[in-house]
Amino acid sequence: MRRLRIVHCFRSPVGGIFRHVRDLTDAQIAAGHEVGIVCDSTTGGDYEERLFDGIRHRLALGVQRTPMQRHIGPGDLASAWRTYRIIKELQPDVIHGHGAKGGTYARLFGSLLRVSRSRVARLYSPHGGSLHYDENTLTGRLFFALERLMARFTDCLLFVSDYERRAYRRKVGEPPIPNVLVYNGLNAGEFEPTGSRPDAADLIYVGMMRDLKGPDIFIDALVLAEGHLGRRLSAVMIGAGDDLPRYKTQVKRLALDDRVTFLPPMPARQAFVLGRLVVVPSRAEAMPYIVLETLAAGKPMIATAVGGIPEIFGADSPALVRPDPADVAAKMALALADLDSYRAHMPDTETLKSRFGADVMAKAIEQAYYAALGK
């Protein structure tokens, strides 16, 4: 197999997409490929800058950052032109777009490069993205019409969960191009258990501070769970995002500020020792890394039965709940009443390794690259 020049294009270097790209670049560099990243320069903070610093020296095609708008607007044209010029200079064999914006740029610019006789494979991983929209709304119909159009400029779709693939078929239509299910994967060292500090909080939330991820559900559920248990509970909320001030206001309004601590983003395994029970209260997901990381670390957790999460646990797992404060609270109370017994409901580690290993993920995606180039 020949060495490839691979460019990963995505908008925001935060959360699961950034984690997915970092894992892929690690595996692709180890396989001898030349890899680069093109992403937005206006999002991410000190934590993300440290992550970039850790991989920048190993990326033969570098880290190229330029402003990219989240929503379609007047500034899009200038942003698109800048991004196209960057990608053209990198002369990739493969452009892999992640998320709605990255996927659009990767496929459009890959097609433009083909016009100039460059042989470029164009791959797209939605990571949920526009698929979270309701197909009955005007915005949803617009995005799904765009997805149908963009399929003509795509060589392969890569889905991170069967839920995501089914959502695409239902909302966009049957893909007219090759499509592959490839689960997110973890590195071998992440399957080592982590404990909890002696002063660990009862509950912990780790994730982006936005309503889609359910921090408000977590806070409301905490109040209700205290009522179930008849005692005060402590919690740590780790993450960043534009909605963070609103959640801090919610905590203060509910008189929880003496027992809820907010902390900035940090590595997941570093965060896990700060709490006894991890809660993922998301309203929508594709295949969240935080669920995989929590289970691999041997931590007990509660997660909402949305997106691809039931594919990790099994649809009938007692660890799954609806994204509703009352349901989450009831499960919090049940788990904290006897955490050792509750831990038995978590999936088996060896099964997780065989399905969600980074090596399995990277190999399947590499095969998709070569198949796309073979076309």
Residue pairs with C-beta under 8 A, 6 or more apart in sequence:
1 366
1 370
3 32
3 33
3 34
4 28
4 33
4 34
4 93
4 94
4 369
4 373
5 33
5 34
5 36
5 61
5 90
5 91
5 92
5 93
5 94
6 28
6 33
6 34
6 35
6 36
6 61
6 92
6 93
6 94
6 96
6 369
7 35
7 36
7 37
7 38
7 61
7 87
7 90
7 92
7 94
7 95
7 96
7 106
8 21
8 24
8 25
8 35
8 36
8 37
8 38
8 96
8 98
8 102
9 38
9 39
9 83
9 87
9 95
9 96
9 97
9 98
9 102
9 105
9 106
9 109
10 17
10 18
10 21
10 38
10 39
10 97
10 98
10 99
10 101
10 102
11 39
11 40
11 43
11 68
11 70
11 99
11 100
11 101
11 102
12 18
12 39
12 40
12 43
12 44
12 70
12 99
13 39
13 40
13 43
13 44
13 48
13 51
13 52
14 43
14 44
14 48
14 208
14 240
14 265
15 207
15 208
16 127
16 184
16 286
16 287
16 288
16 289
16 290
17 98
17 99
17 102
17 127
18 44
18 48
18 51
19 289
20 98
20 125
20 127
20 160
20 184
20 289
21 37
21 98
22 51
22 55
23 184
23 185
23 186
23 187
23 358
23 361
23 362
24 96
24 361
24 362
24 365
25 35
25 37
25 55
25 58
25 59
26 55
26 187
26 358
27 358
27 359
27 361
27 362
28 35
28 362
28 366
29 35
29 58
29 59
29 60
31 362
31 366
34 60
34 61
35 59
35 60
35 61
36 59
36 60
36 61
36 62
36 63
36 64
36 90
36 92
37 59
37 61
37 62
37 63
37 64
38 64
38 65
38 66
38 83
38 86
38 87
38 90
38 105
39 63
39 64
39 65
39 68
39 102
40 65
40 66
40 67
40 68
41 65
41 66
41 67
41 68
42 67
42 68
45 240
45 264
45 265
46 264
47 240
47 264
47 265
47 266
48 265
52 63
55 63
56 62
56 63
61 90
61 92
64 86
64 90
66 79
66 82
66 83
66 86
67 75
67 79
67 82
68 79
68 83
68 101
68 105
69 75
69 76
69 79
69 101
70 101
80 105
80 108
83 105
83 109
84 105
84 108
84 109
84 112
87 95
87 105
87 109
87 113
88 109
88 112
88 113
91 118
92 113
92 120
93 119
93 120
93 121
93 373
94 120
94 121
94 123
94 369
94 372
94 373
95 106
95 107
95 109
95 110
95 120
95 121
95 122
95 123
96 106
96 123
96 124
96 125
96 158
96 365
96 369
97 103
97 104
97 105
97 106
97 107
97 122
97 123
97 124
97 125
98 125
98 127
99 125
99 126
99 127
99 129
100 126
100 129
100 130
100 143
103 124
103 125
103 126
103 129
103 150
104 146
104 150
106 122
106 123
106 124
107 122
107 124
107 150
107 153
107 154
108 150
108 153
110 120
110 121
110 122
110 153
111 122
111 153
113 120
114 120
119 373
121 155
121 156
121 369
121 372
121 373
121 375
122 153
122 154
122 155
122 156
122 372
123 154
123 155
123 156
123 157
123 158
123 368
123 369
123 372
124 150
124 154
124 156
124 157
124 158
125 157
125 158
125 159
125 160
126 157
126 159
126 164
126 168
126 286
127 160
127 164
127 286
128 164
128 284
128 285
128 286
128 307
129 286
130 143
130 144
130 146
130 147
131 164
131 167
131 168
131 171
131 172
131 286
132 212
132 284
133 139
133 140
133 143
133 144
133 171
134 140
135 141
135 144
135 170
135 171
140 171
144 171
144 172
147 168
147 171
147 172
148 172
148 173
151 157
151 172
151 175
151 176
151 177
152 176
154 177
155 177
155 178
155 372
155 375
156 177
156 178
156 179
156 180
156 368
156 371
156 372
157 168
157 175
157 177
157 178
157 179
157 180
158 179
158 180
158 182
158 365
158 368
159 165
159 168
159 179
159 180
159 181
159 182
160 181
160 182
160 183
160 184
160 286
160 287
160 308
161 181
161 183
161 286
161 287
161 307
161 308
161 311
162 181
162 308
162 311
163 286
163 307
163 308
163 310
163 311
164 286
164 287
164 307
164 308
165 179
165 181
168 175
168 179
169 175
178 368
178 371
178 372
180 364
180 368
182 361
182 364
182 365
182 368
183 287
183 311
183 355
183 356
183 360
183 361
184 287
184 289
184 292
184 356
184 361
185 356
185 357
185 358
185 359
185 360
185 361
185 362
186 289
186 292
186 293
186 296
186 356
186 357
186 358
187 358
188 353
188 357
188 358
190 269
190 293
190 296
190 297
191 296
191 349
191 352
191 353
192 297
193 297
193 298
194 269
194 272
194 273
194 297
194 298
194 299
195 273
196 272
196 273
196 274
196 275
196 276
197 273
197 274
200 273
200 274
200 275
200 276
201 234
201 235
201 236
201 261
201 274
201 275
201 276
202 233
202 234
202 235
202 275
202 276
202 277
202 336
203 218
203 222
203 233
203 234
203 235
203 236
203 275
203 276
203 277
203 278
203 279
203 332
203 336
204 235
204 236
204 237
204 238
204 271
204 272
204 274
204 275
204 276
204 277
204 278
204 279
205 215
205 218
205 235
205 236
205 237
205 238
205 239
205 278
205 279
205 280
205 281
206 238
206 239
206 268
206 271
206 272
206 278
206 290
207 213
207 215
207 238
207 239
207 280
207 282
207 288
207 290
208 239
208 240
208 241
209 215
209 237
209 239
209 240
209 241
209 242
209 243
209 244
209 247
210 241
210 242
210 243
211 243
211 283
212 282
212 283
212 284
213 239
213 281
213 282
213 283
214 280
214 281
214 282
214 283
214 304
214 323
215 237
215 239
215 243
215 247
215 281
216 246
216 247
216 250
217 281
217 283
217 323
217 324
217 325
217 328
218 235
218 237
218 279
218 281
218 328
219 237
219 247
219 250
219 251
219 254
219 256
219 260
220 250
220 254
220 325
220 329
221 279
221 281
221 325
221 326
221 328
221 329
221 332
222 233
222 235
222 256
222 260
222 329
222 332
223 254
223 256
223 329
224 325
224 326
224 329
224 330
225 233
225 328
225 329
225 330
225 332
225 333
225 336
226 232
226 233
227 329
228 329
228 330
228 332
228 333
229 333
229 336
229 337
232 259
233 259
233 332
233 336
234 259
234 260
234 261
235 256
235 259
235 260
235 261
235 275
236 260
236 261
236 262
236 263
236 271
236 274
236 275
237 247
237 260
237 261
237 262
237 263
238 262
238 263
238 264
238 265
238 266
238 271
238 274
239 264
239 265
240 264
240 265
244 262
247 262
248 262
251 257
251 260
251 262
263 271
263 274
268 289
268 290
268 293
268 294
268 297
269 293
269 297
272 278
272 293
272 294
272 297
272 299
276 300
276 336
276 339
277 299
277 300
277 301
277 302
277 332
277 335
277 336
277 339
277 342
278 290
278 294
278 299
278 300
278 301
278 302
279 301
279 302
279 303
279 328
279 332
280 288
280 290
280 291
280 294
280 301
280 302
280 303
280 304
280 309
281 302
281 304
281 323
281 328
282 288
282 303
282 304
282 306
282 307
282 309
282 323
283 304
283 306
283 323
284 306
284 307
285 291
285 304
285 306
285 307
285 308
285 309
286 307
286 308
287 307
287 308
287 309
287 311
287 312
288 307
288 308
288 309
291 301
291 303
291 309
291 312
292 312
292 352
292 356
294 301
295 301
295 312
295 346
295 347
295 349
295 352
296 349
296 352
296 356
298 346
298 349
300 335
300 339
300 342
300 343
300 345
300 346
301 319
301 346
302 319
302 321
302 328
302 331
302 332
302 335
303 309
303 313
303 319
303 320
303 321
304 320
304 321
304 322
304 323
304 328
305 315
305 320
305 321
305 322
306 323
309 320
310 317
310 320
312 347
312 352
312 356
313 319
313 320
313 347
314 347
317 345
317 347
318 345
319 331
319 342
319 345
319 346
321 327
321 328
321 330
321 331
334 342
335 342
354 360
